[in-house]
Amino acid sequence: MADPTPESSRHGGHDAATSDQLEGWIAELATALGVDPGVVDRDMLLRVSRSAHCVTRAAAPFTMFLVGMAVGQGGGGAEAMTQAATTAERLAVAHAPTSGLT
């Protein structure tokens, strides 16, 4: 059976339809969870999630959960999100394999 996921989504690209769908999902979920959708920095969170794959693919959901917990403990808001995301990205990138070239 063919994968129903659009080609651009499987490879990390975001066409207009995918981007609109993602924005809609973020707004719907944020509202349902009582979170201001305006504080969700989609691009930053996608970057952190991609960086977490440097550890292992399965690290991404745990990374995002922990970032969310840290944001909540930090009082919520954009500053807490930026700080937690920056820390997670820095640690994840440190796990990136090196090319072996010196």
C-alpha positions as a printed Julia matrix, in Angstrom:
102×3 Matrix{Float64}:
  0.0    0.0    0.0
  1.36   3.44  -0.89
  2.2    5.93   1.85
 -0.64   8.53   1.88
  1.66  11.19   3.35
  2.44  13.91   0.79
  5.99  13.73  -0.56
  6.86  17.2    0.81
  5.75  16.2    4.33
  7.77  12.97   4.38
 10.93  14.85   3.59
 10.46  17.83   5.91
  9.25  20.23   3.2
  6.17  22.29   3.76
  3.96  23.16   0.83
  1.19  25.74   1.31
 -1.49  23.12   2.04
  0.67  21.36   4.62
  1.6   24.67   6.22
 -2.05  25.72   6.41
 -3.01  22.35   7.86
 -0.26  22.61  10.48
 -1.25  26.17  11.42
 -4.87  25.03  11.81
 -3.84  22.11  13.99
 -1.63  24.29  16.19
 -4.44  26.82  16.68
 -7.04  24.12  17.41
 -4.85  22.17  19.84
 -3.52  25.27  21.6
 -7.04  26.58  22.12
 -8.28  23.2   23.38
 -5.36  23.09  25.85
 -5.9   26.67  27.02
 -2.66  27.9   25.46
 -2.42  31.18  23.55
 -1.72  30.11  19.95
  0.2   33.36  19.51
  3.05  32.16  21.72
  3.65  29.03  19.64
  6.75  29.56  17.51
  6.17  26.86  14.9
  9.51  27.29  13.14
 11.51  27.17  16.37
  9.71  24.05  17.55
 10.18  22.31  14.2
 13.89  23.17  14.34
 14.2   21.73  17.87
 12.37  18.59  16.81
 14.7   18.11  13.82
 17.73  18.71  16.05
 16.5   16.05  18.49
 16.84  13.52  15.67
 20.63  13.96  16.12
 20.24  11.92  19.28
 17.82   9.37  17.85
 14.54   9.73  15.98
 12.62   8.64  19.07
 14.17  11.52  21.03
 11.99  14.11  19.26
  8.68  13.52  21.11
 10.44  13.28  24.47
 12.41  16.43  23.71
  9.26  18.32  22.83
  7.48  17.06  25.95
 10.37  18.15  28.15
 10.58  21.53  26.42
  6.87  21.98  27.11
  7.29  21.02  30.76
 10.18  23.47  31.1
  8.12  26.24  29.5
  5.32  25.58  31.97
  7.71  25.6   34.92
  9.25  28.8   33.57
  5.89  30.57  33.7
  4.92  30.06  30.08
  5.3   32.71  27.45
  7.75  33.41  24.69
 10.85  33.93  26.84
 10.43  30.59  28.64
  9.85  28.84  25.31
 12.9   30.42  23.7
 15.1   29.47  26.66
 13.88  25.86  26.81
 14.04  25.4   23.04
 17.52  26.89  22.82
 18.79  24.59  25.58
 17.24  21.51  23.98
 18.6   22.38  20.54
 22.1   23.04  21.89
 22.19  19.69  23.71
 20.74  17.77  20.76
 23.16  19.26  18.25
 26.03  18.26  20.54
 24.98  14.67  19.81
 25.27  15.12  16.04
 27.66  12.64  14.51
 30.87  14.16  13.27
 32.04  13.52   9.75
 35.37  12.17  10.93
 37.21  14.73   8.83
 39.76  16.92  10.57
